[in-house]
Amino acid sequence: MTKFSNLEKQGEKLSVRLHQRLIGWVLQLIALLVILFVVHLWQTWDLAKGVAPPLVAKNLNGELVDLVDHTNWPVLIHFWATWCPVCGLESSAINDLSQQHSVVTVAMRSGSDRELSDYMRKHELEFTTINDSEGRLSSAWHVKGVPTSYIVDKDRNIRFISVGYTPELTLRFRLWLAEKIWEWH
């Protein structure tokens, strides 16, 4: 055998190994996506679906907030808590979203109005917040863990639900999509 044919065989073996490794990575990626999808289904299976439950309460400024008043565009209903570290990571994104979109947040079991107001001031959060100190709203929406986000369209239909950290870009896309879905009907 010549040196050239040995190199050829080694190249073929390397190519086969690389091909096998690539197939393995693709299969692992598919398995991961399936697992994430199943986890998402498990997390959201018993949350509110269809027409959004009523959401009527006073915000921290004492103003009445009613989901029925949000009929011009989709709204993000975001359940969170001051004691939730993931919510803290997500709060600046929610704050940014609230500057351009309709956002109503519900602080679940996060203390008194004063404690919640102090927390928001300290973290420079300006979004509309309802204090759900006893968990009544959270219970009506079947929220078991935070953060939980709902995208509700103009007709008060829940279009998207996410539990856990949700990137700002994903929330923006879902708000846009909820608006487009409504326009298509």
MDAnalysis code that builds the backbone (N, CA, C; Angstrom):
import MDAnalysis as mda
import numpy as np

u = mda.Universe.empty(555, n_residues=185, atom_resindex=np.repeat(np.arange(185), 3), trajectory=True)
u.add_TopologyAttr("name", ["N", "CA", "C"] * 185)
u.add_TopologyAttr("resid", np.arange(1, 186))
u.add_TopologyAttr("resname", ["MET", "THR", "LYS", "PHE", "SER", "ASN", "LEU", "GLU", "LYS", "GLN", "GLY", "GLU", "LYS", "LEU", "SER", "VAL", "ARG", "LEU", "HIS", "GLN", "ARG", "LEU", "ILE", "GLY", "TRP", "VAL", "LEU", "GLN", "LEU", "ILE", "ALA", "LEU", "LEU", "VAL", "ILE", "LEU", "PHE", "VAL", "VAL", "HIS", "LEU", "TRP", "GLN", "THR", "TRP", "ASP", "LEU", "ALA", "LYS", "GLY", "VAL", "ALA", "PRO", "PRO", "LEU", "VAL", "ALA", "LYS", "ASN", "LEU", "ASN", "GLY", "GLU", "LEU", "VAL", "ASP", "LEU", "VAL", "ASP", "HIS", "THR", "ASN", "TRP", "PRO", "VAL", "LEU", "ILE", "HIS", "PHE", "TRP", "ALA", "THR", "TRP", "CYS", "PRO", "VAL", "CYS", "GLY", "LEU", "GLU", "SER", "SER", "ALA", "ILE", "ASN", "ASP", "LEU", "SER", "GLN", "GLN", "HIS", "SER", "VAL", "VAL", "THR", "VAL", "ALA", "MET", "ARG", "SER", "GLY", "SER", "ASP", "ARG", "GLU", "LEU", "SER", "ASP", "TYR", "MET", "ARG", "LYS", "HIS", "GLU", "LEU", "GLU", "PHE", "THR", "THR", "ILE", "ASN", "ASP", "SER", "GLU", "GLY", "ARG", "LEU", "SER", "SER", "ALA", "TRP", "HIS", "VAL", "LYS", "GLY", "VAL", "PRO", "THR", "SER", "TYR", "ILE", "VAL", "ASP", "LYS", "ASP", "ARG", "ASN", "ILE", "ARG", "PHE", "ILE", "SER", "VAL", "GLY", "TYR", "THR", "PRO", "GLU", "LEU", "THR", "LEU", "ARG", "PHE", "ARG", "LEU", "TRP", "LEU", "ALA", "GLU", "LYS", "ILE", "TRP", "GLU", "TRP", "HIS"])
u.atoms.positions = np.array([
    [0.826, -1.183, 0.000],
    [0.000, 0.000, 0.000],
    [0.868, 1.244, 0.000],
    [0.377, 2.184, -0.701],
    [1.140, 3.419, -0.758],
    [0.710, 4.340, 0.372],
    [1.519, 5.305, 0.577],
    [1.239, 6.289, 1.603],
    [-0.053, 7.043, 1.284],
    [-0.296, 7.251, -0.014],
    [-1.481, 7.975, -0.455],
    [-2.756, 7.204, -0.107],
    [-2.752, 5.888, -0.307],
    [-3.947, 5.093, -0.012],
    [-4.196, 5.023, 1.496],
    [-3.118, 5.027, 2.308],
    [-3.291, 5.079, 3.766],
    [-3.957, 6.383, 4.185],
    [-3.536, 7.476, 3.597],
    [-4.143, 8.775, 3.898],
    [-5.608, 8.798, 3.466],
    [-5.885, 8.183, 2.338],
    [-7.256, 8.111, 1.837],
    [-8.148, 7.344, 2.829],
    [-7.657, 6.209, 3.316],
    [-8.420, 5.404, 4.270],
    [-8.628, 6.164, 5.578],
    [-7.599, 6.835, 6.040],
    [-7.727, 7.618, 7.262],
    [-8.743, 8.753, 7.076],
    [-8.727, 9.377, 5.922],
    [-9.677, 10.447, 5.612],
    [-11.094, 9.922, 5.578],
    [-11.277, 8.726, 5.013],
    [-12.611, 8.129, 4.964],
    [-13.098, 7.796, 6.370],
    [-12.210, 7.238, 7.214],
    [-12.578, 6.920, 8.595],
    [-12.953, 8.186, 9.363],
    [-12.184, 9.239, 9.168],
    [-12.456, 10.511, 9.826],
    [-13.791, 11.072, 9.363],
    [-14.053, 10.963, 8.091],
    [-15.320, 11.439, 7.535],
    [-16.498, 10.654, 8.105],
    [-16.350, 9.346, 8.221],
    [-17.418, 8.504, 8.779],
    [-17.643, 8.869, 10.248],
    [-16.560, 9.033, 11.019],
    [-16.692, 9.402, 12.430],
    [-17.348, 10.772, 12.598],
    [-16.952, 11.709, 11.777],
    [-17.534, 13.048, 11.839],
    [-19.025, 12.997, 11.499],
    [-19.368, 12.212, 10.484],
    [-20.761, 12.045, 10.092],
    [-21.568, 11.407, 11.226],
    [-21.024, 10.388, 11.871],
    [-21.701, 9.729, 12.988],
    [-21.872, 10.690, 14.169],
    [-20.846, 11.460, 14.438],
    [-20.894, 12.422, 15.538],
    [-21.952, 13.492, 15.250],
    [-22.014, 13.954, 14.027],
    [-22.998, 14.953, 13.626],
    [-24.423, 14.410, 13.777],
    [-24.643, 13.192, 13.361],
    [-25.954, 12.553, 13.521],
    [-26.292, 12.437, 15.007],
    [-25.323, 12.082, 15.825],
    [-25.530, 11.992, 17.275],
    [-25.941, 13.334, 17.867],
    [-25.281, 14.409, 17.457],
    [-25.616, 15.746, 17.956],
    [-27.030, 16.150, 17.534],
    [-27.373, 15.873, 16.299],
    [-28.714, 16.211, 15.813],
    [-29.770, 15.437, 16.610],
    [-29.538, 14.162, 16.851],
    [-30.479, 13.354, 17.628],
    [-30.595, 13.860, 19.069],
    [-29.480, 14.270, 19.653],
    [-29.506, 14.824, 21.009],
    [-30.277, 16.146, 21.045],
    [-30.086, 16.969, 20.030],
    [-30.808, 18.239, 19.945],
    [-32.314, 17.990, 19.813],
    [-32.691, 17.046, 18.977],
    [-34.105, 16.700, 18.813],
    [-34.681, 16.185, 20.139],
    [-33.935, 15.333, 20.821],
    [-34.390, 14.805, 22.114],
    [-34.567, 15.944, 23.128],
    [-33.629, 16.882, 23.159],
    [-33.719, 18.016, 24.067],
    [-34.955, 18.863, 23.763],
    [-35.210, 19.124, 22.487],
    [-36.385, 19.910, 22.106],
    [-37.681, 19.201, 22.485],
    [-37.724, 17.898, 22.305],
    [-38.907, 17.125, 22.693],
    [-39.101, 17.200, 24.207],
    [-38.028, 17.066, 24.962],
    [-38.105, 17.145, 26.426],
    [-38.598, 18.528, 26.856],
    [-38.056, 19.585, 26.255],
    [-38.484, 20.937, 26.598],
    [-39.961, 21.146, 26.272],
    [-40.413, 20.612, 25.148],
    [-41.813, 20.731, 24.761],
    [-42.713, 19.998, 25.754],
    [-42.315, 18.810, 26.160],
    [-43.107, 18.034, 27.121],
    [-43.135, 18.747, 28.478],
    [-42.016, 19.306, 28.904],
    [-41.975, 20.061, 30.163],
    [-42.914, 21.265, 30.076],
    [-42.875, 21.967, 28.938],
    [-43.771, 23.113, 28.747],
    [-45.237, 22.674, 28.842],
    [-45.586, 21.585, 28.191],
    [-46.962, 21.081, 28.267],
    [-47.343, 20.738, 29.706],
    [-46.431, 20.105, 30.418],
    [-46.692, 19.728, 31.803],
    [-46.883, 20.974, 32.675],
    [-46.053, 22.010, 32.458],
    [-46.140, 23.224, 33.264],
    [-47.420, 24.010, 33.000],
    [-47.951, 23.929, 31.797],
    [-49.074, 24.781, 31.425],
    [-50.404, 24.044, 31.301],
    [-50.433, 22.736, 31.521],
    [-51.639, 21.961, 31.245],
    [-52.848, 22.413, 32.058],
    [-52.654, 22.869, 33.289],
    [-53.804, 23.250, 34.106],
    [-53.955, 24.758, 34.284],
    [-53.191, 25.543, 33.532],
    [-53.341, 26.998, 33.602],
    [-54.586, 27.433, 32.841],
    [-55.035, 28.654, 33.120],
    [-56.212, 29.192, 32.441],
    [-55.989, 29.194, 30.934],
    [-57.031, 28.793, 30.201],
    [-56.978, 28.762, 28.735],
    [-58.290, 29.305, 28.188],
    [-58.338, 29.566, 26.885],
    [-59.563, 30.072, 26.269],
    [-59.752, 31.540, 26.595],
    [-60.944, 31.905, 27.015],
    [-61.224, 33.287, 27.401],
    [-60.570, 33.546, 28.761],
    [-59.875, 34.656, 28.842],
    [-59.157, 34.997, 30.073],
    [-60.119, 35.201, 31.242],
    [-59.751, 34.708, 32.420],
    [-60.571, 34.963, 33.615],
    [-60.617, 36.474, 33.887],
    [-61.581, 36.916, 34.663],
    [-61.634, 38.342, 35.003],
    [-60.350, 38.785, 35.703],
    [-59.978, 39.998, 35.438],
    [-58.821, 40.598, 36.106],
    [-59.223, 42.036, 36.428],
    [-59.753, 42.219, 37.615],
    [-60.216, 43.533, 38.068],
    [-59.666, 43.737, 39.472],
    [-58.845, 44.775, 39.617],
    [-58.261, 45.079, 40.927],
    [-57.624, 46.462, 40.862],
    [-57.296, 46.983, 42.013],
    [-56.585, 48.264, 42.056],
    [-55.085, 48.005, 41.992],
    [-54.396, 48.867, 41.231],
    [-52.941, 48.755, 41.173],
    [-52.328, 49.470, 42.379],
    [-51.023, 49.514, 42.433],
    [-50.347, 50.110, 43.593],
    [-50.590, 51.613, 43.709],
    [-51.028, 52.244, 42.610],
    [-51.351, 53.674, 42.646],
    [-52.807, 53.920, 43.039],
    [-53.555, 52.842, 43.309],
    [-54.946, 52.971, 43.695],
    [-55.909, 53.090, 42.522],
    [-55.408, 52.937, 41.297],
    [-56.248, 53.031, 40.105],
    [-56.821, 51.656, 39.776],
    [-58.074, 51.643, 39.309],
    [-58.725, 50.393, 38.948],
    [-58.153, 49.877, 37.627],
    [-57.750, 48.628, 37.630],
    [-57.259, 47.956, 36.435],
    [-58.278, 46.879, 36.093],
    [-58.760, 46.916, 34.836],
    [-59.742, 45.938, 34.386],
    [-59.315, 45.447, 33.014],
    [-59.140, 44.148, 32.889],
    [-58.708, 43.564, 31.617],
    [-59.662, 43.938, 30.483],
    [-60.917, 44.134, 30.786],
    [-61.911, 44.497, 29.766],
    [-61.543, 45.820, 29.091],
    [-60.832, 46.694, 29.803],
    [-60.437, 47.985, 29.233],
    [-59.320, 47.856, 28.196],
    [-58.688, 46.725, 28.121],
    [-57.576, 46.510, 27.186],
    [-58.106, 45.842, 25.920],
    [-58.835, 46.619, 25.112],
    [-59.435, 46.038, 23.912],
    [-58.836, 46.582, 22.618],
    [-57.850, 47.449, 22.713],
    [-57.259, 48.027, 21.499],
    [-56.062, 47.253, 20.982],
    [-55.449, 46.449, 21.807],
    [-54.268, 45.690, 21.426],
    [-54.052, 44.571, 22.438],
    [-53.209, 43.611, 22.104],
    [-52.935, 42.517, 23.059],
    [-52.271, 43.041, 24.334],
    [-52.436, 42.288, 25.395],
    [-51.869, 42.673, 26.684],
    [-51.083, 41.494, 27.264],
    [-49.977, 41.822, 27.895],
    [-49.189, 40.829, 28.619],
    [-49.648, 40.864, 30.072],
    [-50.142, 39.744, 30.562],
    [-50.479, 39.592, 31.974],
    [-49.345, 38.761, 32.575],
    [-48.605, 39.362, 33.472],
    [-47.377, 38.739, 33.987],
    [-47.481, 38.555, 35.500],
    [-47.467, 37.304, 35.944],
    [-47.480, 36.975, 37.366],
    [-46.035, 36.799, 37.833],
    [-45.680, 37.436, 38.921],
    [-44.315, 37.412, 39.431],
    [-44.337, 37.571, 40.945],
    [-43.169, 37.550, 41.554],
    [-43.061, 37.751, 43.001],
    [-41.716, 38.367, 43.344],
    [-41.694, 39.142, 44.406],
    [-40.438, 39.777, 44.830],
    [-39.432, 38.747, 45.339],
    [-39.913, 37.630, 45.843],
    [-39.047, 36.589, 46.410],
    [-38.524, 35.612, 45.356],
    [-38.899, 35.805, 44.104],
    [-38.534, 34.893, 43.015],
    [-37.295, 35.406, 42.282],
    [-36.160, 34.682, 42.357],
    [-34.945, 35.159, 41.692],
    [-35.079, 35.210, 40.167],
    [-35.813, 34.291, 39.574],
    [-35.999, 34.302, 38.117],
    [-36.810, 35.535, 37.709],
    [-37.803, 35.879, 38.527],
    [-38.604, 37.079, 38.257],
    [-37.723, 38.325, 38.275],
    [-36.772, 38.354, 39.200],
    [-35.836, 39.478, 39.273],
    [-35.003, 39.602, 38.009],
    [-34.585, 38.468, 37.458],
    [-33.821, 38.481, 36.211],
    [-34.666, 38.986, 35.044],
    [-35.935, 38.687, 35.076],
    [-36.838, 39.014, 33.976],
    [-37.445, 40.412, 34.097],
    [-37.364, 41.027, 35.274],
    [-38.087, 42.270, 35.541],
    [-37.690, 43.432, 34.635],
    [-36.422, 43.564, 34.277],
    [-36.033, 44.678, 33.398],
    [-36.638, 44.509, 32.003],
    [-36.754, 43.275, 31.533],
    [-37.382, 43.024, 30.234],
    [-38.865, 43.378, 30.284],
    [-39.534, 43.019, 31.375],
    [-40.955, 43.345, 31.534],
    [-41.113, 44.858, 31.598],
    [-40.205, 45.515, 32.299],
    [-40.239, 46.969, 32.397],
    [-40.085, 47.611, 31.012],
    [-39.133, 47.119, 30.219],
    [-38.931, 47.636, 28.860],
    [-40.172, 47.407, 27.998],
    [-40.747, 46.231, 28.092],
    [-41.960, 45.918, 27.323],
    [-43.098, 46.866, 27.678],
    [-43.205, 47.209, 28.956],
    [-44.315, 48.055, 29.408],
    [-44.241, 49.469, 28.836],
    [-43.078, 49.860, 28.319],
    [-42.935, 51.188, 27.726],
    [-43.591, 51.262, 26.343],
    [-43.761, 50.099, 25.682],
    [-44.286, 50.080, 24.315],
    [-45.527, 49.213, 24.142],
    [-45.838, 48.396, 25.127],
    [-46.969, 47.477, 25.020],
    [-47.827, 47.575, 26.275],
    [-49.017, 47.047, 26.163],
    [-49.917, 46.987, 27.308],
    [-49.474, 45.830, 28.209],
    [-49.071, 46.165, 29.417],
    [-48.569, 45.172, 30.373],
    [-49.247, 45.390, 31.718],
    [-49.778, 44.330, 32.268],
    [-50.324, 44.348, 33.629],
    [-49.630, 43.224, 34.380],
    [-49.016, 43.568, 35.494],
    [-48.348, 42.533, 36.277],
    [-49.096, 42.311, 37.578],
    [-48.986, 41.092, 38.054],
    [-49.622, 40.708, 39.312],
    [-48.524, 40.143, 40.208],
    [-48.258, 40.846, 41.296],
    [-47.237, 40.408, 42.254],
    [-47.890, 39.441, 43.230],
    [-47.480, 38.206, 43.156],
    [-48.098, 37.127, 43.918],
    [-47.438, 36.979, 45.288],
    [-48.234, 37.157, 46.339],
    [-47.774, 36.945, 47.711],
    [-46.402, 37.586, 47.981],
    [-46.364, 38.901, 47.729],
    [-45.102, 39.636, 47.845],
    [-45.128, 40.707, 48.917],
    [-46.015, 40.554, 49.905],
    [-46.040, 41.500, 51.014],
    [-47.115, 42.563, 50.842],
    [-46.998, 43.591, 51.656],
    [-47.976, 44.689, 51.660],
    [-47.757, 45.588, 50.447],
    [-48.731, 46.486, 50.222],
    [-48.588, 47.457, 49.125],
    [-47.328, 48.296, 49.315],
    [-47.080, 48.697, 50.548],
    [-45.904, 49.538, 50.825],
    [-44.602, 48.772, 50.535],
    [-44.525, 47.524, 50.992],
    [-43.320, 46.715, 50.743],
    [-43.105, 46.515, 49.240],
    [-44.189, 46.265, 48.532],
    [-44.101, 46.058, 47.090],
    [-43.702, 47.349, 46.375],
    [-44.278, 48.468, 46.787],
    [-43.911, 49.774, 46.210],
    [-42.442, 50.082, 46.464],
    [-41.962, 49.810, 47.669],
    [-40.542, 50.025, 47.991],
    [-39.648, 49.157, 47.110],
    [-40.036, 47.901, 46.934],
    [-39.269, 46.987, 46.079],
    [-39.200, 47.526, 44.647],
    [-40.334, 47.971, 44.139],
    [-40.377, 48.462, 42.754],
    [-39.555, 49.740, 42.608],
    [-39.644, 50.618, 43.572],
    [-38.864, 51.861, 43.529],
    [-37.365, 51.535, 43.575],
    [-36.980, 50.636, 44.455],
    [-35.573, 50.251, 44.601],
    [-35.021, 49.658, 43.306],
    [-35.838, 48.887, 42.594],
    [-35.396, 48.226, 41.361],
    [-35.783, 48.997, 40.096],
    [-36.300, 50.231, 40.291],
    [-36.662, 51.126, 39.184],
    [-37.636, 50.471, 38.204],
    [-38.665, 49.840, 38.741],
    [-39.686, 49.184, 37.927],
    [-40.907, 50.094, 37.840],
    [-41.379, 50.316, 36.632],
    [-42.452, 51.285, 36.404],
    [-43.718, 50.658, 35.822],
    [-43.764, 49.336, 35.696],
    [-44.936, 48.720, 35.089],
    [-46.120, 48.692, 36.057],
    [-47.322, 48.609, 35.470],
    [-48.547, 48.530, 36.257],
    [-48.545, 47.244, 37.063],
    [-48.734, 47.369, 38.373],
    [-48.675, 46.199, 39.246],
    [-49.875, 46.144, 40.173],
    [-50.447, 44.969, 40.237],
    [-51.514, 44.657, 41.179],
    [-50.895, 43.781, 42.267],
    [-51.162, 44.114, 43.509],
    [-50.654, 43.299, 44.609],
    [-51.662, 42.190, 44.915],
    [-51.261, 40.970, 44.668],
    [-52.096, 39.799, 44.949],
    [-51.580, 39.139, 46.221],
    [-51.676, 39.878, 47.311],
    [-51.061, 39.435, 48.568],
    [-51.658, 38.142, 49.103],
    [-52.912, 37.875, 48.806],
    [-53.549, 36.645, 49.293],
    [-53.637, 35.563, 48.224],
    [-53.226, 35.874, 47.016],
    [-53.199, 34.872, 45.949],
    [-54.533, 34.621, 45.272],
    [-55.489, 35.517, 45.405],
    [-56.811, 35.298, 44.795],
    [-56.759, 35.346, 43.266],
    [-56.103, 36.364, 42.723],
    [-56.000, 36.466, 41.258],
    [-55.179, 35.316, 40.692],
    [-54.087, 35.013, 41.361],
    [-53.235, 33.898, 40.918],
    [-54.031, 32.607, 40.882],
    [-54.859, 32.415, 41.885],
    [-55.686, 31.217, 41.948],
    [-56.710, 31.195, 40.816],
    [-57.336, 32.337, 40.539],
    [-58.334, 32.413, 39.463],
    [-57.715, 32.103, 38.104],
    [-56.436, 32.446, 37.930],
    [-55.724, 32.196, 36.674],
    [-54.983, 30.856, 36.726],
    [-55.123, 30.122, 37.809],
    [-54.504, 28.803, 38.012],
    [-52.978, 28.856, 38.018],
    [-52.426, 29.971, 38.475],
    [-50.973, 30.130, 38.521],
    [-50.443, 29.407, 39.746],
    [-49.515, 28.503, 39.527],
    [-48.913, 27.727, 40.621],
    [-47.468, 28.161, 40.894],
    [-46.810, 28.686, 39.872],
    [-45.420, 29.107, 40.009],
    [-45.172, 30.377, 39.230],
    [-44.146, 31.074, 39.622],
    [-43.794, 32.327, 38.951],
    [-42.372, 32.253, 38.438],
    [-42.073, 33.000, 37.399],
    [-42.964, 33.846, 36.618],
    [-43.850, 33.031, 35.670],
    [-45.058, 33.524, 35.485],
    [-45.988, 32.968, 34.508],
    [-46.532, 34.136, 33.698],
    [-46.465, 34.018, 32.391],
    [-46.911, 35.090, 31.500],
    [-48.000, 34.598, 30.564],
    [-49.014, 35.437, 30.409],
    [-50.102, 35.182, 29.468],
    [-50.115, 36.315, 28.447],
    [-50.305, 35.989, 27.188],
    [-50.573, 36.999, 26.172],
    [-52.056, 36.869, 25.849],
    [-52.787, 37.952, 26.076],
    [-54.234, 37.965, 25.876],
    [-54.530, 38.911, 24.714],
    [-55.336, 38.433, 23.747],
    [-55.625, 39.269, 22.582],
    [-56.753, 40.260, 22.880],
    [-57.121, 41.034, 21.860],
    [-58.128, 42.091, 22.014],
    [-59.497, 41.563, 22.421],
    [-59.783, 40.322, 22.091],
    [-61.067, 39.715, 22.438],
    [-61.016, 38.968, 23.769],
    [-59.932, 39.160, 24.513],
    [-59.706, 38.528, 25.818],
    [-59.446, 37.030, 25.730],
    [-59.015, 36.559, 24.573],
    [-58.628, 35.155, 24.436],
    [-57.158, 35.002, 24.790],
    [-56.846, 33.985, 25.578],
    [-55.450, 33.700, 25.914],
    [-54.818, 33.052, 24.696],
    [-53.788, 33.688, 24.159],
    [-53.117, 33.186, 22.953],
    [-51.838, 32.422, 23.272],
    [-51.098, 32.887, 24.266],
    [-49.818, 32.253, 24.603],
    [-49.652, 32.227, 26.112],
    [-49.003, 31.171, 26.590],
    [-48.692, 31.027, 28.011],
    [-47.237, 30.576, 28.118],
    [-46.532, 31.147, 29.058],
    [-45.190, 30.622, 29.340],
    [-44.958, 30.647, 30.843],
    [-44.258, 29.634, 31.300],
    [-43.914, 29.510, 32.713],
    [-42.392, 29.500, 32.796],
    [-41.863, 30.254, 33.723],
    [-40.416, 30.346, 33.853],
    [-39.892, 31.533, 33.054],
    [-38.595, 31.649, 33.030],
    [-37.967, 32.771, 32.330],
    [-38.331, 32.737, 30.851],
    [-38.815, 33.857, 30.347],
    [-39.141, 33.985, 28.937],
    [-38.382, 35.196, 28.396],
    [-37.541, 35.013, 27.398],
    [-36.774, 36.142, 26.860],
    [-37.688, 37.253, 26.330],
    [-37.220, 38.479, 26.462],
    [-37.990, 39.639, 26.011],
    [-38.369, 39.529, 24.536],
    [-37.455, 39.080, 23.711],
    [-37.726, 38.945, 22.279],
    [-38.884, 37.980, 22.030],
    [-38.954, 36.907, 22.798],
    [-40.047, 35.942, 22.667],
    [-41.373, 36.588, 23.035],
    [-41.398, 37.355, 24.123],
    [-42.626, 38.032, 24.532],
    [-43.048, 39.064, 23.490],
    [-42.083, 39.826, 22.970],
    [-42.392, 40.813, 21.923],
    [-42.980, 40.128, 20.694],
    [-42.372, 39.022, 20.280],
    [-42.861, 38.290, 19.109],
    [-44.281, 37.779, 19.352],
    [-44.543, 37.252, 20.532],
    [-45.873, 36.718, 20.838],
    [-46.918, 37.836, 20.901],
    [-46.555, 38.995, 21.428],
    [-47.480, 40.130, 21.424],
    [-47.801, 40.548, 19.987],
    [-46.780, 40.622, 19.162],
    [-46.973, 40.968, 17.755],
    [-47.851, 39.928, 17.063],
    [-47.555, 38.669, 17.309],
    [-48.316, 37.587, 16.685],
    [-49.780, 37.594, 17.142],
    [-50.022, 37.869, 18.413],
    [-51.399, 37.932, 18.920],
    [-52.170, 39.048, 18.217],
    [-51.498, 40.148, 17.938],
    [-52.139, 41.254, 17.219],
    [-52.443, 40.849, 15.778],
    [-51.501, 40.169, 15.142],
    [-51.697, 39.750, 13.753],
    [-52.792, 38.689, 13.650],
    [-52.841, 37.763, 14.587],
    [-53.885, 36.730, 14.584],
    [-55.255, 37.385, 14.667],
    [-55.364, 38.408, 15.528],
    [-56.642, 39.089, 15.688],
    [-57.021, 39.803, 14.400],
    [-56.043, 40.416, 13.724],
    [-56.315, 41.141, 12.472],
    [-56.774, 40.181, 11.379],
    [-56.281, 38.952, 11.377],
    [-56.626, 37.991, 10.343],
    [-58.047, 37.466, 10.491],
    [-58.628, 37.620, 11.673],
    [-59.999, 37.110, 11.889],
    [-61.037, 38.117, 11.495],
])
